[in-house]
Amino acid sequence: MPRFATALSDRDIVDVLSYIKSTWPADIRARQDEINRLYATQNAAVRDLLDLGRS
């Protein structure tokens, strides 16, 4: 949402999401961790593409 582009830094967003995740039950966190492992390569590739756009 461009209107809020400067409201939170990337670090702030990570902090907020980390807090939210910390409130999840252990089984949900474990399931999310497994999903993250399954998509780690794909997520890294997307991050690399996004970084290329910033250069």
N, C-alpha and C positions, 0 to 999 in steps of 0.2 A: 504494500500500500504506500505509494509514493508520498502521500501526505505525512506519513509517520516515519519516513526514511531515516531521520536523524534522532528519533525519540529514544531508541536503544541502540547501543553499540553491539557488535557481534558477541563480545564477551558478556554483556548484560543479558542478551538472549540466551546464551548457553547457561548462565547462572540461574535464570528463571526456570528454564526447562529442567535443569538439574534438580532444583528444589522441588518442582512438581513431581519428577520421577521419584524423588526420595520419599514421597508420601504414598507411593503405590505399594500394594501388598507384595511380599517376596516372590510369590509365584508369577505375578504379572511382570515384575522386573526380570525374572529369569527368562520368561518367554520373550520379552523384548530384547534381551541380550543375545538370545539364540537367533532371532531375526536379524539383528545387527551383524552377527558373525556370518550368516548366510549371504548377506548383501555387502560385505566389507569391500570386496573387489570392485563391485559396481559403484559403490559410494565413493571410493577413492578415485575412480575414473571421472566421475561427475565433478568432484572437487577439483581435480586437475584441469578439467575443461573450464570451470568457473575461474580458476586462477589465471588461465591463459587470457580470458576476456578482460582481466584487470590490468594486464601488462600493456 
